[in-house]
Amino acid sequence: MGVNAPTESAADSTRVAIQRRTVVLLCLVQVLGGVSMGGALALGAILGEELSGTESLAGLPATVLTLGAAAAGLPLAALASARGRRPALATGLMVAATGALIVAFAVDRGWFLLMLAGMIALGSGTAVSLQARFAATDLAAPETRGRDLSLVVWMTMVGAVVGPALVPLGATVAGWVGMADMAGPFLLGAVGCLCAATVLLVGLRPDPLVEANRGVSESTSRPSLAEGLSAIMQSPAARAALAAVVSAHAVMVGVMALTPVHLHHGGASVTLVGLSISAHIAGMFALSPLMGILADRAGRVPVILTGQAVLVVSCIVGFVFVDSQAGLVAALVLLGIGWSASTVAASTLLTDAVEVTRRAAAQGVSDTSMSLAGAGAGALAGVVVGAFGYATLVLGAGTIAVVTAVYVVVDGARGRRRAAMAYSSIISLADGAGSAASGPRVGEGSACHSNSSDERVS
């Protein structure tokens, strides 16, 4: 015991040092990669309208960008399971850089379909951003897992703010190389993705997922994505986490996509619409470290339920103040805060609920489901508003959040009951085995049963 204690202490110190360095590197990657994604989101609708020649296709670039993220999620997760986070994240960023260059070339030539193809590849950068938050949990202690994950999510805000701000600089760069002004931000984005990939390839050593899997047999350390889905379905906590992540993202994207349009149709200036989106983004990311700390201290499920409740309040505010510009801006801020609480806590819960050898696969399933839900919600929101109006959209979104909260509570309670029943069965079997083995020594058997039970509960 005396010999092992210093060794364990040294190993723990090394693990903490690796984890701290990993989080710092991932935060830097989020900033560099976020610059390219911010520019794409800022110019996507404009490019869609200009290159297609019709306003009806203005939203298509953002849609295919999201679908690209969904398509990249599972392959990158499979690569992470097989080789580690470093090659998976770096590969995703290099694909995104290639996509940014394709978009820049397409914009310069005025080719709409090629621009869409580039946007699909650029969506790989979004998949990397999502998986980076999980990479921050590979070596994190359970009591700080939410905090570490939320710090990486928080840094996404920097890229979201800086990316659009670099559009003028991008135009200047495009002029240097003789390309169209709007191609410039994508050239900068490609450079940002390549720099982020270089940071990962050089700096993310040792690989956090490889370290987390150290000591696990080769036969069980590389599960398929089907096993990742199976791991989620077998765990009530993981199912609740997946439901919370998917529904929160669907509600957020669906409402956020159409609220600026509703504001504009209601007479809001372009400046106010832009400020409303900025306020929404601040709600999504500015408080994420607080959400992570709360998830660690108050518990994952309470923070998930709080996030769903805030989403419901946001939708109610949007319904009640459907004709108020100030009310709708407030609803967008609440929408971002609710998304932040649910996403941070649910992502942490998913990591808790799945064994380390199947986490990357399960996380890939979660990210792909999240991206698909966002793409579907964004597309469906326009149909709902066109047919029934904005008020129906927010009521429907609020209903989804309520149903999700009920499911998290009910399925969680069912899981706890099953665990309690399984535990009771184990105790009964142990008690029967002890009685059979001990024969008439009832007192001794009872004492053994009591000690075993106390040890399990503690």
N, C-alpha and C positions, 0 to 999 in steps of 0.2 A: 504494500500500500504506500509506504513511504517512498519507494523507488518510482512508482507510477505517477504520483501526484505532480512532481516537477515536469515530467514529460507531458502530461495532459495539459498543464498550465501553459507550457511553451507552445503546444499545438493550438490551443485556444487563442493565444496571442497572435500566432501566425495567421490563423483563420480570420481574426478581426482585422488585421492589417491588410490582408488580401481583399476582404470585403470593402473596407474603406476606400482602397485604391480603385476597386471595381466601380463603385458608385460614382466616384469623381470622374472616371473615364466615360461612363455611360452618360453622365450629365453633359459632358463636353460634346459627345456624339449627338445628343439630342439637340443641342444648339446648332451645330454645324449642319446636321441633316434637316432640322426644322427650317433653316433659312431657305432651302430649295423648295420645301413643301409649302411654305408661306407664300412664296412668289407664285407658285402654281395655282393655289387657291384664290389668290387675289386676281389673277388674270384669266382664269379658266373660262368664266362666263363671257368675258369680253372677246376672247379668242374664238369661242364657240360661235358667237353671233357673227363676228367679222369674217371668219374663214368659211362658214357655212352659208352665209348670206341671208339667214333667217333667225329671228328672235326665238322661235320655237325650239331651236337646238342649242340655245345658249347654255343650258344646264347639263348638256351631255358630257363635256369634258370632266366635270366634277363627278358625274356618275361613273364614268369608266375609270377614273382615278381610284374611286372607292372599290370598284370591282377588281381592279388590279391588286389592291391591298388584300382583298379576300382571296384572290387566286394565289398570291405569294405566301399567305400565312401558313398553309399546311406544308408545302415543300420546305420552307425555311425551318419550320418546327422539326420536320423529319431530319434535316441536315444537322440541326442542333442536337437531336437525340443521338445521331450516329457519330458526329465529330466534335460537338461542343458549340458554345455560343459564338466564339470568335469567328470561325469560318462562316457560320450561318448569317450573322449580322453583317459581316463584311461583304459577303456575296450579295445580300439584299441591297446594300448600299451601292455596290458596283452596277447592279441591274438598274437601280434608280438613276444613277449617273448617266448610263447609256440612254435611258428613257428621256432624261432632260435634254441631252444632246439631240435626240431625234425630234423632240418638240421644237427646239430652237431652229433646226434645219427646216422643219415643216412650216413653221411660222414665217421664216424668211422666204420660202417658196410659195406660201399661200395654199398649202395642201392640207385640207381638212382631215381626211381619213388617216394620213400619216401622223398628224398631230394627235389624233385619238389613240393610235397605236403607241405613240411615245408616252401618252398619259397613262396607259395601262402599265407599261414598264415602270414609269415613275411612281406608281402606286406601291411598288415594292418598298419604297422609302417609308411609307405609312406603316406597312407591316413591320419593318424594322423598329420604328418608333414604339409600336405596341409591344413587341417582344423584348425591347430593351428594359421595360419596366419589370418584366418577369426575370430577366437576367440579374436584376438587382436583388432578387430574393434567393438566388441559388445558395449562397453561403450566409445569408442573414440569419441571426438568431430569431426564434419565433416571437420573442417579445419586442423586437425592433423591425420585424419584417414589413409591417405596414408603413412605417416611417421611411425606410429605405426605398420601397417601391414608389411612395408618393413624391420623394425628392426628384426621382427621374421623370415622373409625370409633370412635376412643377416646371422643370426646365424646358418642357415643350412650349411653354408660354413665351419664352425668349425668342424661339424661332418663329412662332406665330406672329409676334410683334415686329421682329427685325426683318423678316422676309418681305412683307409688303413695302416696308420703308426703303428697301434696297432697289425697288423698281427703277427710280431715276438713275442710280448708279449703273444698273444693268443696261439701260438705254445708252449710257456713255460708252460702256464696254462694247456694246453691239456696234456703235459707230466706229470704234477702233478697228474692228475686223470686217467692216463693210456689210453688216447684216441689219435686218429690220430692228427697230427700237425694242419691240416686245419680245424679240428673241433673246435679248441681253440677260434678263433675269433668270432664264433657264440655263444660260451659259454659266452664270454665277452659281446656280443650283447644282450643276454638274460638278463644279470645282468643290463646292461644299460637301457633296456626297463622297467624292474621292478622298478629300481630307479626312472625313469621318471614318471611312474604311481604313485609311492608313493608320489612324489613331488606334483603331481596334486591332489591326494586324500586328502592330508593333507593341502596343501597350497592354493589351488584355492578356497578360501572361502572369501567372497560370490562368487557364480558362476556368471561370467559376463553376460551370456545369460539370466539367470534367473533374474538378476538385470535389464537388458535392457527390459525384458518383464513385469516387475513389474507394476501392475495397469491395465494390459490388461486382458480382461475377459477370463475365462477358455475356453469358447466355440470357441475362435478364436486364442488362443495362441499355439495350437498344430496342425498345418496344416499337411496334407499328402504331400508326395514328389510329387504327381501329381499336387498339388496346387503350389508347388515350381516351377515346370516346367511351369505351367500356368502363374505364376507371371513373369517369364522371358519372355515368349512369348508375354505378354501383354504390355511390356515396351520396347520401342526402345532402350533406354540406356542399359537395361539389355541384350537385344539380341546382341547389339554391343559388350558388355563386354564378353559374352559367346563366340561369334565368335572369338574375339581377343585372348582369353585365349586358346581356342582349337587349332586354327590355329598356334599360336606362338609355342605351345608345339609340335605340329605335325612337323612343319618345323625344330625346334631345334633337336628333337630326330631323325628324319629321316636323316638329314645331319650329325649330330654328330656320329651316329651309324656306318656310313660307311666311314667317313673321316679317322679315324685311320687305317682302313684296306687299303684304297687307299694309304695312306702315306707309309704303310709297303710294299705294292706291288711295290711302287715307289723307294724302296731302303732305306727308313728312318730307323734309328736304333730304337731299343725298347726304349732306353732312350728318343729319340726325340718324339716318339709316346706318351710316358708317360707325357712328359712335355707339349705336345699339349693339352692333356686332362686336365691337371692342369690349363693351361692358359684358357681353355674354362670354367672350373668351376669357376675360378676367375672372368671371364667376367659375368657369370650368377649371382653371389652373392655379389661380392665385392662392386659394385656400387648400390646395391638395396636401401640403405638408401637415396642416392641422387635421385633415381627414385621416391621414396615415397615423398620426399620434393617437387620435381618438379610437381608431380601429385597434391599435395595440392595447390601449388602456381600458376602453369601455367594452370592447369586443367587436368582432366583425359583423355579426348579425344585427346588433342594435344600430350600428352606423349604416348598414344597408337599408334597414327599415326607415331610418331617419332620412336618408337620401330619397327613397321612394316617396316619403311623405312630402318632402320639399318639392319634388316633381309634381305631385298632385296639387299642392298649393300654387305652384307656378301656373298650372293649367287653369285653375280656378280664377286666378288673377287675370289671365289672358281672356277668359270667358266673360268675367264681370266687366273688365275695362277694355272690351273689344274695340271701342272707338276712341280710346284715350292713348295718346302717344306716350305719355309718361308711364301709364299703367303697363303698356306692352313692353317698354324698356325694362321696367321692374320685373316683369314676368320672365324676360330673357335672362336677366341676372340670376333669378331664382332657378331657372332651368339649368344654367351652368353649374350652380352650387349643388343641386340635387344630383346631376350627372357625376360630379366629382366625388361626392360622398359614396354613392352606390358603386362606381367603377373602382375606386381605390380599395374600398373594403371588400368588395366581391372578388377582385383580383387576388387580394391577400388570402381570402378564405379558400379560393380554389387552390392556391399553392399549399395551404395548410392541409387540405383534405385529400390530396393525391400524393402517393409515395414518390420519393425523389426520382426513382428510375423511370416513372411514367409522366413526370410533370411537364417536360417540354412538349410531349405529344398532346397532352390534355390542354396545355396553354395554347398550342396551335389551333386546336379545335375551337377554343374559346374566341381567339382573335378572328378567325375566319367567320365564325357565326356572328360576331359583333359587326364586322365589316359588311357582311351580307344583309344583316338587319338594318344597318344604316342606309345602304343603297336602296333596299326595298322601301323603307319608310320615306326616304326622300322622294322616290318616284310616286308612291301612293299618296303622299300628302298633297301634291298638286291636283290629283284626280279628286280627292275628297273636297278640297277647297273649291275647285271648279264646279262640282256637282251640288255640294251642300253648304259651303261657306266656311270661313275661318273658325267660327264658334264651334262647329261640329268637329273640326280637326282637334282643337284643344280638349274638348270633352272626351273624344275617343282616346287621345293620348293619356289623359288623366285616368281613364278607366283601365288602360293597360298597366299603369303604375300601381293602381289599387289591387288588381288581380295578381300582380307579381308579389306584392307584399303579403297577400293572403297565402299564396303558394309557399313563400319562404317560411312563413310561420307554421303552416300545416305540415309540409313535408319535413321540416326540421323536427317537429314534435313526433312525427311518425318514426323518424330515424332514431330519436332518443328512446322511444318505447321499444323499438327492436333491439337496440343495444342493451337496454335494461333486461329484456327478456332473455337475450343470449347470455348475459352475465348471470342471471338467476339460474339458467340451465347448467352453466359451467359449475356454479357453486353446488347445485343439487347433485350433479354427477360426482364432483369431488367429495361431497359429504357421504354419498353412497359408497364410493370406493374406499373412503377412509373407514367407514363403519365395517365394511366387509373385511378389510385387512386387519383391523384392530380387534375384531371380535368383541369380547366382553369389556374391553378397555374403553368404555364410552367417554369417560372424562377426558382421556388423552386425545381421542379423536375430535371431540368438541373443541379442545384448545387449539388443535392444529387448524381446524376450519376457521376459527375466529381470527387467528393470526393471518391466514391467507387472505381473508376478506378485508381486514384492516389494511394490509399492504396494497391490495388492488385499489381500494378507495383513495388511499393517500397519493 
